Amino acid sequence: MPYIIAEPCIGTKDASCVAVCPVDCIYEGDDQYYINPDECIDCGACEPECPVEAIFADDSVPEQWKSYIEKNRKFFEG
């Protein structure tokens, strides 16, 4: 799971990340956007585009938002 979108996205849902994704792997959920780990090519284009700094490499997610790794995984189990 290369990139995770965390709590700052909630309530903001700015689509800048979606616009720059070369493989269209970012999907809109009810409360936030989610990055499909099976489609993401780990290019990092989305991370600097997020105006609220909500996107992190899966090994760099701040401690207070680690639960979003599992939340992202469950979104795509569906």
PyMOL Python script that loads the backbone (N, CA, C, O; Angstrom):
from pymol import cmd

cmd.read_pdbstr("""\
ATOM      1  N   MET A   1       0.848  -1.183   0.000  1.00  0.00           N
ATOM      2  CA  MET A   1       0.000   0.000   0.000  1.00  0.00           C
ATOM      3  C   MET A   1       0.893   1.245   0.000  1.00  0.00           C
ATOM      4  O   MET A   1       1.279   1.725   1.066  1.00  0.00           O
ATOM      5  N   PRO A   2       1.213   1.752  -1.143  1.00  0.00           N
ATOM      6  CA  PRO A   2       2.208   2.818  -1.256  1.00  0.00           C
ATOM      7  C   PRO A   2       1.836   4.144  -0.595  1.00  0.00           C
ATOM      8  O   PRO A   2       2.650   4.700   0.143  1.00  0.00           O
ATOM      9  N   TYR A   3       0.646   4.661  -0.833  1.00  0.00           N
ATOM     10  CA  TYR A   3       0.260   5.949  -0.260  1.00  0.00           C
ATOM     11  C   TYR A   3      -1.082   5.843   0.437  1.00  0.00           C
ATOM     12  O   TYR A   3      -1.958   5.080   0.030  1.00  0.00           O
ATOM     13  N   ILE A   4      -1.222   6.627   1.497  1.00  0.00           N
ATOM     14  CA  ILE A   4      -2.418   6.646   2.335  1.00  0.00           C
ATOM     15  C   ILE A   4      -2.909   8.084   2.435  1.00  0.00           C
ATOM     16  O   ILE A   4      -2.108   9.013   2.544  1.00  0.00           O
ATOM     17  N   ILE A   5      -4.219   8.265   2.398  1.00  0.00           N
ATOM     18  CA  ILE A   5      -4.802   9.580   2.637  1.00  0.00           C
ATOM     19  C   ILE A   5      -5.374   9.552   4.046  1.00  0.00           C
ATOM     20  O   ILE A   5      -6.162   8.667   4.382  1.00  0.00           O
ATOM     21  N   ALA A   6      -4.981  10.515   4.870  1.00  0.00           N
ATOM     22  CA  ALA A   6      -5.339  10.519   6.286  1.00  0.00           C
ATOM     23  C   ALA A   6      -6.354  11.607   6.639  1.00  0.00           C
ATOM     24  O   ALA A   6      -6.942  12.238   5.760  1.00  0.00           O
ATOM     25  N   GLU A   7      -6.542  11.809   7.925  1.00  0.00           N
ATOM     26  CA  GLU A   7      -7.593  12.658   8.486  1.00  0.00           C
ATOM     27  C   GLU A   7      -7.722  14.063   7.897  1.00  0.00           C
ATOM     28  O   GLU A   7      -8.850  14.529   7.740  1.00  0.00           O
ATOM     29  N   PRO A   8      -6.642  14.765   7.562  1.00  0.00           N
ATOM     30  CA  PRO A   8      -6.834  16.124   7.044  1.00  0.00           C
ATOM     31  C   PRO A   8      -7.732  16.201   5.806  1.00  0.00           C
ATOM     32  O   PRO A   8      -8.277  17.264   5.508  1.00  0.00           O
ATOM     33  N   CYS A   9      -7.890  15.106   5.094  1.00  0.00           N
ATOM     34  CA  CYS A   9      -8.752  15.090   3.903  1.00  0.00           C
ATOM     35  C   CYS A   9     -10.226  15.204   4.283  1.00  0.00           C
ATOM     36  O   CYS A   9     -11.021  15.771   3.533  1.00  0.00           O
ATOM     37  N   ILE A  10     -10.584  14.675   5.429  1.00  0.00           N
ATOM     38  CA  ILE A  10     -11.983  14.681   5.856  1.00  0.00           C
ATOM     39  C   ILE A  10     -12.466  16.116   6.006  1.00  0.00           C
ATOM     40  O   ILE A  10     -11.859  16.939   6.692  1.00  0.00           O
ATOM     41  N   GLY A  11     -13.577  16.380   5.341  1.00  0.00           N
ATOM     42  CA  GLY A  11     -14.144  17.725   5.389  1.00  0.00           C
ATOM     43  C   GLY A  11     -13.581  18.654   4.327  1.00  0.00           C
ATOM     44  O   GLY A  11     -14.155  19.708   4.054  1.00  0.00           O
ATOM     45  N   THR A  12     -12.463  18.271   3.730  1.00  0.00           N
ATOM     46  CA  THR A  12     -11.846  19.096   2.694  1.00  0.00           C
ATOM     47  C   THR A  12     -12.125  18.502   1.322  1.00  0.00           C
ATOM     48  O   THR A  12     -12.700  19.153   0.450  1.00  0.00           O
ATOM     49  N   LYS A  13     -11.708  17.257   1.149  1.00  0.00           N
ATOM     50  CA  LYS A  13     -11.911  16.520  -0.101  1.00  0.00           C
ATOM     51  C   LYS A  13     -11.584  17.359  -1.330  1.00  0.00           C
ATOM     52  O   LYS A  13     -12.374  17.435  -2.272  1.00  0.00           O
ATOM     53  N   ASP A  14     -10.427  17.979  -1.310  1.00  0.00           N
ATOM     54  CA  ASP A  14      -9.938  18.706  -2.472  1.00  0.00           C
ATOM     55  C   ASP A  14      -9.466  17.665  -3.497  1.00  0.00           C
ATOM     56  O   ASP A  14      -8.748  16.732  -3.139  1.00  0.00           O
ATOM     57  N   ALA A  15      -9.856  17.815  -4.741  1.00  0.00           N
ATOM     58  CA  ALA A  15      -9.556  16.802  -5.755  1.00  0.00           C
ATOM     59  C   ALA A  15      -8.248  17.033  -6.501  1.00  0.00           C
ATOM     60  O   ALA A  15      -8.037  16.441  -7.559  1.00  0.00           O
ATOM     61  N   SER A  16      -7.379  17.868  -5.982  1.00  0.00           N
ATOM     62  CA  SER A  16      -6.099  18.127  -6.651  1.00  0.00           C
ATOM     63  C   SER A  16      -5.308  16.847  -6.866  1.00  0.00           C
ATOM     64  O   SER A  16      -4.656  16.682  -7.897  1.00  0.00           O
ATOM     65  N   CYS A  17      -5.363  15.949  -5.906  1.00  0.00           N
ATOM     66  CA  CYS A  17      -4.635  14.686  -6.015  1.00  0.00           C
ATOM     67  C   CYS A  17      -5.190  13.835  -7.155  1.00  0.00           C
ATOM     68  O   CYS A  17      -4.434  13.189  -7.881  1.00  0.00           O
ATOM     69  N   VAL A  18      -6.495  13.840  -7.304  1.00  0.00           N
ATOM     70  CA  VAL A  18      -7.142  13.061  -8.355  1.00  0.00           C
ATOM     71  C   VAL A  18      -6.703  13.555  -9.735  1.00  0.00           C
ATOM     72  O   VAL A  18      -6.432  12.761 -10.635  1.00  0.00           O
ATOM     73  N   ALA A  19      -6.638  14.863  -9.880  1.00  0.00           N
ATOM     74  CA  ALA A  19      -6.299  15.470 -11.166  1.00  0.00           C
ATOM     75  C   ALA A  19      -4.893  15.114 -11.654  1.00  0.00           C
ATOM     76  O   ALA A  19      -4.667  15.019 -12.861  1.00  0.00           O
ATOM     77  N   VAL A  20      -3.951  14.917 -10.736  1.00  0.00           N
ATOM     78  CA  VAL A  20      -2.565  14.648 -11.139  1.00  0.00           C
ATOM     79  C   VAL A  20      -2.197  13.168 -11.189  1.00  0.00           C
ATOM     80  O   VAL A  20      -1.115  12.820 -11.661  1.00  0.00           O
ATOM     81  N   CYS A  21      -3.062  12.311 -10.721  1.00  0.00           N
ATOM     82  CA  CYS A  21      -2.743  10.877 -10.685  1.00  0.00           C
ATOM     83  C   CYS A  21      -2.704  10.309 -12.104  1.00  0.00           C
ATOM     84  O   CYS A  21      -3.715  10.338 -12.806  1.00  0.00           O
ATOM     85  N   PRO A  22      -1.546   9.793 -12.537  1.00  0.00           N
ATOM     86  CA  PRO A  22      -1.428   9.284 -13.908  1.00  0.00           C
ATOM     87  C   PRO A  22      -2.154   7.969 -14.158  1.00  0.00           C
ATOM     88  O   PRO A  22      -2.370   7.596 -15.311  1.00  0.00           O
ATOM     89  N   VAL A  23      -2.533   7.261 -13.097  1.00  0.00           N
ATOM     90  CA  VAL A  23      -3.202   5.973 -13.269  1.00  0.00           C
ATOM     91  C   VAL A  23      -4.624   5.956 -12.704  1.00  0.00           C
ATOM     92  O   VAL A  23      -5.243   4.896 -12.611  1.00  0.00           O
ATOM     93  N   ASP A  24      -5.132   7.109 -12.333  1.00  0.00           N
ATOM     94  CA  ASP A  24      -6.513   7.234 -11.828  1.00  0.00           C
ATOM     95  C   ASP A  24      -6.834   6.224 -10.723  1.00  0.00           C
ATOM     96  O   ASP A  24      -7.831   5.506 -10.791  1.00  0.00           O
ATOM     97  N   CYS A  25      -5.976   6.183  -9.714  1.00  0.00           N
ATOM     98  CA  CYS A  25      -6.176   5.206  -8.634  1.00  0.00           C
ATOM     99  C   CYS A  25      -6.747   5.829  -7.362  1.00  0.00           C
ATOM    100  O   CYS A  25      -6.812   5.164  -6.328  1.00  0.00           O
ATOM    101  N   ILE A  26      -7.163   7.097  -7.423  1.00  0.00           N
ATOM    102  CA  ILE A  26      -7.709   7.775  -6.249  1.00  0.00           C
ATOM    103  C   ILE A  26      -9.214   7.867  -6.401  1.00  0.00           C
ATOM    104  O   ILE A  26      -9.728   8.399  -7.385  1.00  0.00           O
ATOM    105  N   TYR A  27      -9.914   7.333  -5.399  1.00  0.00           N
ATOM    106  CA  TYR A  27     -11.367   7.220  -5.448  1.00  0.00           C
ATOM    107  C   TYR A  27     -12.020   8.031  -4.337  1.00  0.00           C
ATOM    108  O   TYR A  27     -11.474   8.167  -3.242  1.00  0.00           O
ATOM    109  N   GLU A  28     -13.188   8.560  -4.639  1.00  0.00           N
ATOM    110  CA  GLU A  28     -13.911   9.370  -3.658  1.00  0.00           C
ATOM    111  C   GLU A  28     -14.795   8.485  -2.791  1.00  0.00           C
ATOM    112  O   GLU A  28     -15.590   7.691  -3.293  1.00  0.00           O
ATOM    113  N   GLY A  29     -14.639   8.640  -1.470  1.00  0.00           N
ATOM    114  CA  GLY A  29     -15.507   7.964  -0.522  1.00  0.00           C
ATOM    115  C   GLY A  29     -16.469   8.981   0.063  1.00  0.00           C
ATOM    116  O   GLY A  29     -16.458  10.144  -0.338  1.00  0.00           O
ATOM    117  N   ASP A  30     -17.292   8.564   0.995  1.00  0.00           N
ATOM    118  CA  ASP A  30     -18.258   9.471   1.612  1.00  0.00           C
ATOM    119  C   ASP A  30     -17.584  10.625   2.347  1.00  0.00           C
ATOM    120  O   ASP A  30     -18.049  11.763   2.294  1.00  0.00           O
ATOM    121  N   ASP A  31     -16.485  10.321   3.030  1.00  0.00           N
ATOM    122  CA  ASP A  31     -15.861  11.321   3.894  1.00  0.00           C
ATOM    123  C   ASP A  31     -14.500  11.814   3.420  1.00  0.00           C
ATOM    124  O   ASP A  31     -14.037  12.866   3.859  1.00  0.00           O
ATOM    125  N   GLN A  32     -13.853  11.063   2.525  1.00  0.00           N
ATOM    126  CA  GLN A  32     -12.510  11.410   2.085  1.00  0.00           C
ATOM    127  C   GLN A  32     -12.193  10.676   0.788  1.00  0.00           C
ATOM    128  O   GLN A  32     -13.004   9.888   0.300  1.00  0.00           O
ATOM    129  N   TYR A  33     -11.011  10.936   0.232  1.00  0.00           N
ATOM    130  CA  TYR A  33     -10.519  10.187  -0.928  1.00  0.00           C
ATOM    131  C   TYR A  33      -9.674   9.027  -0.437  1.00  0.00           C
ATOM    132  O   TYR A  33      -9.139   9.051   0.672  1.00  0.00           O
ATOM    133  N   TYR A  34      -9.562   7.999  -1.292  1.00  0.00           N
ATOM    134  CA  TYR A  34      -8.801   6.793  -0.966  1.00  0.00           C
ATOM    135  C   TYR A  34      -7.940   6.418  -2.160  1.00  0.00           C
ATOM    136  O   TYR A  34      -8.350   6.591  -3.308  1.00  0.00           O
ATOM    137  N   ILE A  35      -6.743   5.903  -1.889  1.00  0.00           N
ATOM    138  CA  ILE A  35      -5.823   5.467  -2.933  1.00  0.00           C
ATOM    139  C   ILE A  35      -5.848   3.943  -3.001  1.00  0.00           C
ATOM    140  O   ILE A  35      -5.588   3.256  -2.013  1.00  0.00           O
ATOM    141  N   ASN A  36      -6.166   3.430  -4.194  1.00  0.00           N
ATOM    142  CA  ASN A  36      -6.227   1.982  -4.376  1.00  0.00           C
ATOM    143  C   ASN A  36      -4.802   1.421  -4.411  1.00  0.00           C
ATOM    144  O   ASN A  36      -4.035   1.742  -5.318  1.00  0.00           O
ATOM    145  N   PRO A  37      -4.448   0.592  -3.438  1.00  0.00           N
ATOM    146  CA  PRO A  37      -3.070   0.089  -3.350  1.00  0.00           C
ATOM    147  C   PRO A  37      -2.688  -0.837  -4.494  1.00  0.00           C
ATOM    148  O   PRO A  37      -1.505  -0.979  -4.803  1.00  0.00           O
ATOM    149  N   ASP A  38      -3.676  -1.473  -5.130  1.00  0.00           N
ATOM    150  CA  ASP A  38      -3.389  -2.379  -6.237  1.00  0.00           C
ATOM    151  C   ASP A  38      -3.170  -1.638  -7.552  1.00  0.00           C
ATOM    152  O   ASP A  38      -2.585  -2.188  -8.485  1.00  0.00           O
ATOM    153  N   GLU A  39      -3.636  -0.398  -7.630  1.00  0.00           N
ATOM    154  CA  GLU A  39      -3.513   0.385  -8.852  1.00  0.00           C
ATOM    155  C   GLU A  39      -2.410   1.444  -8.767  1.00  0.00           C
ATOM    156  O   GLU A  39      -1.884   1.873  -9.794  1.00  0.00           O
ATOM    157  N   CYS A  40      -2.063   1.862  -7.559  1.00  0.00           N
ATOM    158  CA  CYS A  40      -1.061   2.910  -7.356  1.00  0.00           C
ATOM    159  C   CYS A  40       0.304   2.438  -7.838  1.00  0.00           C
ATOM    160  O   CYS A  40       0.729   1.323  -7.537  1.00  0.00           O
ATOM    161  N   ILE A  41       0.986   3.302  -8.590  1.00  0.00           N
ATOM    162  CA  ILE A  41       2.321   2.955  -9.097  1.00  0.00           C
ATOM    163  C   ILE A  41       3.435   3.598  -8.268  1.00  0.00           C
ATOM    164  O   ILE A  41       4.604   3.570  -8.651  1.00  0.00           O
ATOM    165  N   ASP A  42       3.054   4.179  -7.124  1.00  0.00           N
ATOM    166  CA  ASP A  42       4.029   4.735  -6.180  1.00  0.00           C
ATOM    167  C   ASP A  42       4.849   5.877  -6.788  1.00  0.00           C
ATOM    168  O   ASP A  42       6.034   6.021  -6.489  1.00  0.00           O
ATOM    169  N   CYS A  43       4.211   6.689  -7.643  1.00  0.00           N
ATOM    170  CA  CYS A  43       4.947   7.766  -8.314  1.00  0.00           C
ATOM    171  C   CYS A  43       5.097   9.007  -7.432  1.00  0.00           C
ATOM    172  O   CYS A  43       6.021   9.797  -7.624  1.00  0.00           O
ATOM    173  N   GLY A  44       4.183   9.181  -6.457  1.00  0.00           N
ATOM    174  CA  GLY A  44       4.280  10.310  -5.545  1.00  0.00           C
ATOM    175  C   GLY A  44       3.730  11.618  -6.073  1.00  0.00           C
ATOM    176  O   GLY A  44       3.864  12.644  -5.406  1.00  0.00           O
ATOM    177  N   ALA A  45       3.116  11.621  -7.250  1.00  0.00           N
ATOM    178  CA  ALA A  45       2.596  12.868  -7.832  1.00  0.00           C
ATOM    179  C   ALA A  45       1.507  13.499  -6.969  1.00  0.00           C
ATOM    180  O   ALA A  45       1.375  14.723  -6.945  1.00  0.00           O
ATOM    181  N   CYS A  46       0.746  12.704  -6.280  1.00  0.00           N
ATOM    182  CA  CYS A  46      -0.378  13.200  -5.479  1.00  0.00           C
ATOM    183  C   CYS A  46       0.053  13.937  -4.210  1.00  0.00           C
ATOM    184  O   CYS A  46      -0.568  14.922  -3.813  1.00  0.00           O
ATOM    185  N   GLU A  47       1.106  13.458  -3.590  1.00  0.00           N
ATOM    186  CA  GLU A  47       1.516  13.976  -2.277  1.00  0.00           C
ATOM    187  C   GLU A  47       1.730  15.489  -2.245  1.00  0.00           C
ATOM    188  O   GLU A  47       1.161  16.145  -1.372  1.00  0.00           O
ATOM    189  N   PRO A  48       2.518  16.080  -3.147  1.00  0.00           N
ATOM    190  CA  PRO A  48       2.719  17.535  -3.070  1.00  0.00           C
ATOM    191  C   PRO A  48       1.505  18.361  -3.502  1.00  0.00           C
ATOM    192  O   PRO A  48       1.450  19.562  -3.239  1.00  0.00           O
ATOM    193  N   GLU A  49       0.537  17.729  -4.161  1.00  0.00           N
ATOM    194  CA  GLU A  49      -0.643  18.457  -4.636  1.00  0.00           C
ATOM    195  C   GLU A  49      -1.709  18.648  -3.564  1.00  0.00           C
ATOM    196  O   GLU A  49      -2.589  19.496  -3.711  1.00  0.00           O
ATOM    197  N   CYS A  50      -1.642  17.881  -2.503  1.00  0.00           N
ATOM    198  CA  CYS A  50      -2.665  17.955  -1.450  1.00  0.00           C
ATOM    199  C   CYS A  50      -2.514  19.249  -0.648  1.00  0.00           C
ATOM    200  O   CYS A  50      -1.483  19.466  -0.013  1.00  0.00           O
ATOM    201  N   PRO A  51      -3.548  20.117  -0.676  1.00  0.00           N
ATOM    202  CA  PRO A  51      -3.441  21.408   0.020  1.00  0.00           C
ATOM    203  C   PRO A  51      -3.479  21.300   1.544  1.00  0.00           C
ATOM    204  O   PRO A  51      -3.115  22.245   2.244  1.00  0.00           O
ATOM    205  N   VAL A  52      -3.920  20.144   2.061  1.00  0.00           N
ATOM    206  CA  VAL A  52      -3.990  19.982   3.521  1.00  0.00           C
ATOM    207  C   VAL A  52      -2.979  18.953   4.033  1.00  0.00           C
ATOM    208  O   VAL A  52      -3.036  18.548   5.194  1.00  0.00           O
ATOM    209  N   GLU A  53      -2.058  18.533   3.166  1.00  0.00           N
ATOM    210  CA  GLU A  53      -1.002  17.585   3.531  1.00  0.00           C
ATOM    211  C   GLU A  53      -1.554  16.322   4.189  1.00  0.00           C
ATOM    212  O   GLU A  53      -1.140  15.936   5.282  1.00  0.00           O
ATOM    213  N   ALA A  54      -2.499  15.694   3.494  1.00  0.00           N
ATOM    214  CA  ALA A  54      -3.150  14.490   4.024  1.00  0.00           C
ATOM    215  C   ALA A  54      -2.596  13.198   3.441  1.00  0.00           C
ATOM    216  O   ALA A  54      -2.986  12.114   3.875  1.00  0.00           O
ATOM    217  N   ILE A  55      -1.688  13.291   2.459  1.00  0.00           N
ATOM    218  CA  ILE A  55      -1.195  12.098   1.768  1.00  0.00           C
ATOM    219  C   ILE A  55       0.217  11.764   2.248  1.00  0.00           C
ATOM    220  O   ILE A  55       1.109  12.612   2.289  1.00  0.00           O
ATOM    221  N   PHE A  56       0.378  10.480   2.611  1.00  0.00           N
ATOM    222  CA  PHE A  56       1.661  10.012   3.144  1.00  0.00           C
ATOM    223  C   PHE A  56       2.028   8.674   2.537  1.00  0.00           C
ATOM    224  O   PHE A  56       1.150   7.873   2.216  1.00  0.00           O
ATOM    225  N   ALA A  57       3.317   8.427   2.377  1.00  0.00           N
ATOM    226  CA  ALA A  57       3.772   7.078   2.057  1.00  0.00           C
ATOM    227  C   ALA A  57       3.369   6.195   3.224  1.00  0.00           C
ATOM    228  O   ALA A  57       3.373   6.645   4.370  1.00  0.00           O
ATOM    229  N   ASP A  58       3.019   4.941   2.949  1.00  0.00           N
ATOM    230  CA  ASP A  58       2.492   4.090   4.015  1.00  0.00           C
ATOM    231  C   ASP A  58       3.456   3.899   5.179  1.00  0.00           C
ATOM    232  O   ASP A  58       3.027   3.589   6.291  1.00  0.00           O
ATOM    233  N   ASP A  59       4.745   4.079   4.940  1.00  0.00           N
ATOM    234  CA  ASP A  59       5.708   3.942   6.042  1.00  0.00           C
ATOM    235  C   ASP A  59       6.045   5.289   6.696  1.00  0.00           C
ATOM    236  O   ASP A  59       6.934   5.368   7.543  1.00  0.00           O
ATOM    237  N   SER A  60       5.326   6.344   6.294  1.00  0.00           N
ATOM    238  CA  SER A  60       5.561   7.676   6.857  1.00  0.00           C
ATOM    239  C   SER A  60       4.303   8.314   7.445  1.00  0.00           C
ATOM    240  O   SER A  60       4.284   9.515   7.717  1.00  0.00           O
ATOM    241  N   VAL A  61       3.260   7.518   7.641  1.00  0.00           N
ATOM    242  CA  VAL A  61       2.018   8.045   8.206  1.00  0.00           C
ATOM    243  C   VAL A  61       2.277   8.437   9.665  1.00  0.00           C
ATOM    244  O   VAL A  61       2.781   7.624  10.440  1.00  0.00           O
ATOM    245  N   PRO A  62       1.937   9.678  10.045  1.00  0.00           N
ATOM    246  CA  PRO A  62       2.131  10.092  11.438  1.00  0.00           C
ATOM    247  C   PRO A  62       1.373   9.165  12.402  1.00  0.00           C
ATOM    248  O   PRO A  62       0.306   8.645  12.075  1.00  0.00           O
ATOM    249  N   GLU A  63       1.935   8.976  13.564  1.00  0.00           N
ATOM    250  CA  GLU A  63       1.396   8.040  14.548  1.00  0.00           C
ATOM    251  C   GLU A  63      -0.104   8.238  14.795  1.00  0.00           C
ATOM    252  O   GLU A  63      -0.848   7.262  14.885  1.00  0.00           O
ATOM    253  N   GLN A  64      -0.553   9.499  14.905  1.00  0.00           N
ATOM    254  CA  GLN A  64      -1.959   9.755  15.234  1.00  0.00           C
ATOM    255  C   GLN A  64      -2.915   9.353  14.111  1.00  0.00           C
ATOM    256  O   GLN A  64      -4.126   9.288  14.326  1.00  0.00           O
ATOM    257  N   TRP A  65      -2.385   9.082  12.915  1.00  0.00           N
ATOM    258  CA  TRP A  65      -3.240   8.711  11.776  1.00  0.00           C
ATOM    259  C   TRP A  65      -2.945   7.317  11.246  1.00  0.00           C
ATOM    260  O   TRP A  65      -3.368   6.985  10.139  1.00  0.00           O
ATOM    261  N   LYS A  66      -2.233   6.491  12.003  1.00  0.00           N
ATOM    262  CA  LYS A  66      -1.903   5.131  11.565  1.00  0.00           C
ATOM    263  C   LYS A  66      -3.151   4.298  11.262  1.00  0.00           C
ATOM    264  O   LYS A  66      -3.103   3.403  10.418  1.00  0.00           O
ATOM    265  N   SER A  67      -4.260   4.581  11.936  1.00  0.00           N
ATOM    266  CA  SER A  67      -5.494   3.821  11.711  1.00  0.00           C
ATOM    267  C   SER A  67      -6.015   3.996  10.288  1.00  0.00           C
ATOM    268  O   SER A  67      -6.810   3.183   9.816  1.00  0.00           O
ATOM    269  N   TYR A  68      -5.575   5.048   9.603  1.00  0.00           N
ATOM    270  CA  TYR A  68      -6.024   5.283   8.229  1.00  0.00           C
ATOM    271  C   TYR A  68      -5.416   4.282   7.247  1.00  0.00           C
ATOM    272  O   TYR A  68      -5.932   4.125   6.140  1.00  0.00           O
ATOM    273  N   ILE A  69      -4.356   3.617   7.618  1.00  0.00           N
ATOM    274  CA  ILE A  69      -3.795   2.554   6.781  1.00  0.00           C
ATOM    275  C   ILE A  69      -4.827   1.439   6.661  1.00  0.00           C
ATOM    276  O   ILE A  69      -5.113   0.966   5.561  1.00  0.00           O
ATOM    277  N   GLU A  70      -5.376   1.026   7.778  1.00  0.00           N
ATOM    278  CA  GLU A  70      -6.395  -0.021   7.799  1.00  0.00           C
ATOM    279  C   GLU A  70      -7.701   0.472   7.164  1.00  0.00           C
ATOM    280  O   GLU A  70      -8.361  -0.278   6.444  1.00  0.00           O
ATOM    281  N   LYS A  71      -8.067   1.707   7.424  1.00  0.00           N
ATOM    282  CA  LYS A  71      -9.292   2.278   6.848  1.00  0.00           C
ATOM    283  C   LYS A  71      -9.204   2.258   5.323  1.00  0.00           C
ATOM    284  O   LYS A  71     -10.182   1.927   4.653  1.00  0.00           O
ATOM    285  N   ASN A  72      -8.044   2.607   4.771  1.00  0.00           N
ATOM    286  CA  ASN A  72      -7.850   2.590   3.329  1.00  0.00           C
ATOM    287  C   ASN A  72      -7.958   1.169   2.786  1.00  0.00           C
ATOM    288  O   ASN A  72      -8.598   0.940   1.760  1.00  0.00           O
ATOM    289  N   ARG A  73      -7.340   0.229   3.465  1.00  0.00           N
ATOM    290  CA  ARG A  73      -7.385  -1.165   3.022  1.00  0.00           C
ATOM    291  C   ARG A  73      -8.821  -1.676   2.985  1.00  0.00           C
ATOM    292  O   ARG A  73      -9.225  -2.323   2.018  1.00  0.00           O
ATOM    293  N   LYS A  74      -9.589  -1.391   4.027  1.00  0.00           N
ATOM    294  CA  LYS A  74     -10.976  -1.861   4.118  1.00  0.00           C
ATOM    295  C   LYS A  74     -11.864  -1.234   3.044  1.00  0.00           C
ATOM    296  O   LYS A  74     -12.798  -1.877   2.565  1.00  0.00           O
ATOM    297  N   PHE A  75     -11.583   0.013   2.659  1.00  0.00           N
ATOM    298  CA  PHE A  75     -12.377   0.677   1.628  1.00  0.00           C
ATOM    299  C   PHE A  75     -12.360  -0.126   0.321  1.00  0.00           C
ATOM    300  O   PHE A  75     -13.360  -0.167  -0.396  1.00  0.00           O
ATOM    301  N   PHE A  76     -11.231  -0.761   0.014  1.00  0.00           N
ATOM    302  CA  PHE A  76     -11.110  -1.490  -1.233  1.00  0.00           C
ATOM    303  C   PHE A  76     -11.385  -2.983  -1.123  1.00  0.00           C
ATOM    304  O   PHE A  76     -11.307  -3.699  -2.121  1.00  0.00           O
ATOM    305  N   GLU A  77     -11.709  -3.468   0.086  1.00  0.00           N
ATOM    306  CA  GLU A  77     -12.040  -4.884   0.263  1.00  0.00           C
ATOM    307  C   GLU A  77     -13.412  -5.204  -0.311  1.00  0.00           C
ATOM    308  O   GLU A  77     -13.659  -6.313  -0.784  1.00  0.00           O
ATOM    309  N   GLY A  78     -14.291  -4.225  -0.262  1.00  0.00           N
ATOM    310  CA  GLY A  78     -15.642  -4.273  -0.574  1.00  0.00           C
ATOM    311  C   GLY A  78     -16.384  -5.088  -1.440  1.00  0.00           C
ATOM    312  O   GLY A  78     -17.601  -4.931  -1.544  1.00  0.00           O
TER     313      GLY A  78
END
""", "prot")
cmd.dss("prot")
cmd.show_as("cartoon", "prot")
cmd.util.cbc("prot")
cmd.orient("prot")
